[in-house]
Amino acid sequence: MKDTKEFFPDGTPIDEWFYDTGIPELSELGKQYVLTQHGILDDGKVHTEEIQKLIDTAAQEGGGVIVVPAGTYLTGSLFFRQGVNLYVAEGGTLKGSDDVSDYKVCETRIEGETCRYFAALVNADGLDGFTMCGPGTIDGNGLRSWKAFWLRRDWNPKCTNKDEQRPRLVYISNCANVLVADLHLQNAHFWTNHIYRSNHVKYLNCRIFSPATPVKAPSTDAIDIDVCTDFLVKNCYLEVNDDSVVLKGGKGPWADTAPENGSNERIIVEDCVYGFCHGCLTCGSESIHNRNIIVRRIQILAGSNLLWLKMRPDTPQHYEYITMENIEGKIKNFININPWTQFFDLKGRTDIPLSVADHIVMRNCNCECETYFNVEKKEDQYRLTDFTFENLHVRAKENRFSEDMIENMTVKNVVIEEA
């Protein structure tokens, strides 16, 4: 229970749900189904069928928790059922196969579109009350696919993630009341965590990692939030070779009319530490509406962009009521707002849909960066309005601030020093 009432940027009260950060003990997750007690061993073999059968058995018997004990257990795509949770014990690793044929091809959501693609390592769809926790590790084992991606990109510079196909680590869709806590989530082949059309989701105390060297792990976003409401990311360490927290929701010239697309609303990211990443908070590259977003009390060890608004010229976008506050550390761009034209396609539309970013607040920040204000004005594509910069102390090699870039720009107590 929070003593002082807090509010989202548009004045909506923050619900008490955001302040409940309790994590259940293993004993509270129901009947335990321990892998090794069901013939699933740390033997280097891929046990997809056996683990899936155990998940299905647990569901049929009224639910419970799949327990990954100490050791390393290989598997392909797993699909959790209602009432069945996952616990990875200390010293335990649920490790993904590096053979893409161990992952099912199914109808899923990827890069702002619904299509056939590979399932993730851990999949949960249509569940209410799914918990995935424990001090252990879920490891995508993605090195082989990273190398394959860069080899194909060398051969074809236009290679996309759908050309060099590979599974995500975690895909949660159409779920409610989800808790992911204490886990090490690492080395994803592709996106690390993708949550679609879900509500009341919490990521607590997780370490999310993929390497930038010696082999870059391509497009391994830490957490992709895609058409979700009421979402908390707290006390997490985020270090990936792409964007950390990404707000998605659809792309294309008529994306705002497609029923599978939608808004992200009431999202809080707080008390996190960022290692290397491309973007700490990124709106895009496939996103149509984000509202009531708070990022606060974070430390940045390294990264490219603190707030990155990717403005697609082929997609109508509205980014509004976003607050970034109480942030310190080193970053390349304090704010980055520019056209984003990767795989641009108007699909026959003759006009460019107008996008808007408004009511953006950045305050109480102490940062060192290369560029303070990396913003391009593009009135034929998007409008930027009602920004507030307050109580900022920034050391930058380049300032580049221009109040004319934004309509109704408010600047209070901002100190920009030359780095």
Secondary structure, 3 states (H helix, E strand, C coil): CCCCCCECCCCCECCHHHHCCCCCCHHHCCCEEEHHHHCCCCCCCECHHHHHHHHHHHHHCCCEEEEECCEEEEECCEEECCCEEEEECCCEEEEECCCHHHCCEEEEEECCEEEEEECCCEEEECCECCEEECCCEEECCCHHHHHHHHHHHHHCCCCCCCCCCCCCCEEEECCEEEEEECCEEECCCCCCEEEECCEEEEEECCEEECCCCCCCCCCCCCEEEECCEEEEEECCEEECCCCCEEEECCCCCCHHHCCCCCEEEEEEEECCEECCCCEEEEECCCCCEEEEEEEEEEEECCCCEEEEEEECCCCCCEEEEEEEEEEEEEEEEEEEEEECCCCCCCCCCCCCCCEEEEEEEEEEEEEEEEEEEEECCCCCCEEEEEEEEEEEEEEEEECCCCHHHCEEEEEEEEEEEEC
